[in-house]
Amino acid sequence: MNIQRWGLLVLLGWAQLAWAAPDKVDAFLRAEMARNHIPGAAVAVVRAGKVIKLAAYGTANLEWNAPASTRAAFQIASGTKMFTAVLLMDFVGQGKLKLEDRVCQYIADCPPAWKDITLLHLASHTSGMKPGPVNADVSSIAVAVDAAKKVPLASAPGEKAAYGSDDFVLLTQVLEKVGGAPYQQLLRDRIFKPLGMTSSGFDQATLTEEHIVLTSDVIPERTATYQWKADRQQQYWFVYPHYTLAAGGLFSSITDMSKFTAALMTDKLLNAELRKAMWTPPTINNGKTSGFAVVWTVSRYRGRPEVGHSGGPALSDTAYYPDDNLAVVVLTNQRKLVPNLAHGVANFYLPPPSFLNEPGISDAAPDRTEALKQVLPSLIAGNPEPRHFTGPAKDGLADIKEWFPIQLGGLPKLSWLVLVEDSADHLTRTYRAVYGKDVTQRWKVTFDATGLIAALDVTDE
């Protein structure tokens, strides 16, 4: 190649070539797609309001072999709730409502049991309303609210978080009353249009009264949703009735999601005070902090604060680290997953956790620790032997065999196990498992008196 042609390539194409070059994120996601039968996926990484990684992989529609793209509209399911939170805080910022307002200020003929329910209770899933299945026969938000009025509370307001209740039905009616427009129009006018989100919307999917015909609007470049069953893919639809749309059902592209997360790093949608309020979890009645703030989940990962939301359970996975001004969004069209792909991507951008090399506590029952070490490889592989388990863990062994490989199978090799908490009788113990160099999880394990595993709970740390 002569020097003139090389110089032209450098001037015209080098930046694009560098952007497209495979990196560790690409390799990680492609490996997870192969391992978990994910047809198509997309990722966005945003730092300080700037998109530093945007990519799509695989296939959006298997029947047409249509490739996924950064414009493809993925079903984000409960990820929709993040947009509802922004609408709510927008109206707080305008002085049109307060999080402390009682819901009965906005809904007529409230039952007496609702008198202490606030908008914050609704948004943090702590209203006490009973969780229940979606009813496709409910024709409108008004009908859904009237039906909710007849259902007794499952717990006192502020007592505990109960995901999946009628909280968002009531929130929708409040938002529409305050905003003077239907929920979908409020989203378009107050979020989508200002941010230039051109690939986001609802498909208005509806089942006929006979439940034999499904109709929906056309969503440009919509990805089909799949679930893996035994040895093949099945196309999967979840119909979100109109009255539930504030809680789930939005389609959005990774490009649009990157615009949304970037805007939340600036004052473009909400000022700093409103963002802080949105991401501050309330204290529930027992004095503990709720796991939900204003809609967003609140936790810690790699030793730093994390807010986010998943949906589907992992059609969409959004994680934002305010202290690092970093956000990761991963979208997929495979519903049979756990929401850990955003963490897997974040590991390439976040520093190792400060607690990584902490020695833990003295182990007064090392035989239990050794027994767990022996079982861990089979748990990760999805073939644990029943003889090691008892009680709830043994009863739920089928679920463990199915879901633990999905959750744990893509992790690096286990490097070491450290005891970090222990009960007085040494039956309930929490371990830090370190995989590879710096990926950690917490394993909370309950043993019976003979040393068999009675309960297991594994969380990213």
C-alpha positions, 0 to 999 in steps of 0.5 A: 500500500502506498503512503498516500492511500495509507494516509487517506485511510488514517484521515478518513477511516481510522476513528471508525475502525477503532470504534468498531474493533472488538474489545473485552465487553464484546467478548464477554457479551458474545460469550454470554449470548452463546452460553445462554442462548441469547439471539440478540443483545445491545449495550451502552456504556455512558460516562459523565453524560457521554456515550463511550460504548454503543454496540449491538450483537446477534439477531433481532428476529430469527424467522427473518434472520434480521440482525440486531442494531443500535436502533432496534427496539427491545422490550424493556418490560419493568425497565419502563418504571424508571421513566415513570419515576422521572415523570413523577419527579418532574411534577415534584420539581414543578410543584404540582405534587409532593412525594409526601402527598396522600394518594387520597388527595388525587383519587376520589372515594378512597377507602379508609384503609388508604388514608395514610398511603403517600405517593412515596409509598406507591413509588417505593412499593411500600403501600401495603397493597396486595400483589396480584396477577395482571388481568387482561380483561380490565378495560381502563385505569379507572376500572383498575383503580375501582377494583383495587379499592375493593381489595384489603391491604396486605400490610400497613403502609410503610411496613414492607416492600411488595413488588407487583401490586397495584401501586403503579395503577394508582400512580398512573391515575395521579400522573394523568390527573396532574399532567392533564394528559394520558400517560403515554403522551406525558412520556412522549412530551416530557421525555422522548421528544426533548431527548430525541428518543425516536425508537421508543414507544408501546405496541398497544398489544391487545387480546380479544375478549375471546383471548384468541386474537392478539393485535398490536401496533407496528413498532419499527425495527422491533426485536422479537422476544424469545425463551429457550426451551430444552433444545430450541427457541420459542417466540414469547409475548407478554401482553401488557394491559393498557392500565399497567403501562406505567409499570412495564411494556415499553419498547426502546432501542439501546441508542434511546436508552443511552440518551436517557441515562446520559440525561440523568447525569445532567440537569436535562431532565431533573436537577441534582436535588430531584435526582438525589430524592429519586435515588434516596430510599425511604425508611420503612416502619421497622427503621430499616432502609427500603431496597427501593427508592422512588421506583429505582432499586438501590443497592451497592456493587463493588463497594459503591452505591448503585441504582437501577432497574431490570425488566423481564427479568433480564430483557433490560438491565440498567445500572448507574453508579452516581459516584463514578458518573457511569451507567451501563445498559444491556438489552436482550431478546431472551427472557430466560435470564437473570439480570447480571449482564450489566454487572458483567460489563460494569466490571470492566469499568469500575475499580476493584472493590476496597473489601476485596482482600479483607481476611474475613472473620475467624471460622469456628466451624471450618467443616461447614466451610469445607463442605460448601467448597465441595458443593460449589462447583456442582452448584455452578455447573447445575448438577448438585447432588441431593444428598448435600441438601435438606429442607427448602434447598432440597425442595427447590433443587430443580430451580437451583439446577436451572437458574444457578448455571445461568447466574453463575456459569459465566463467572471466572473460576472461584479463587477463594472463599471467606467467611464474613458473618456467622450466627452464634450456632454457626448454622447461618453463615455468609461467605464472600466468594471471589472469582478470578481477580476481583469479581465477588458475590455473597453466599448466605447459607443456612445449614441444619445441625448435621451440616446439610444445606437448608437454604441458599441465597446468592447476590452480587456484591 
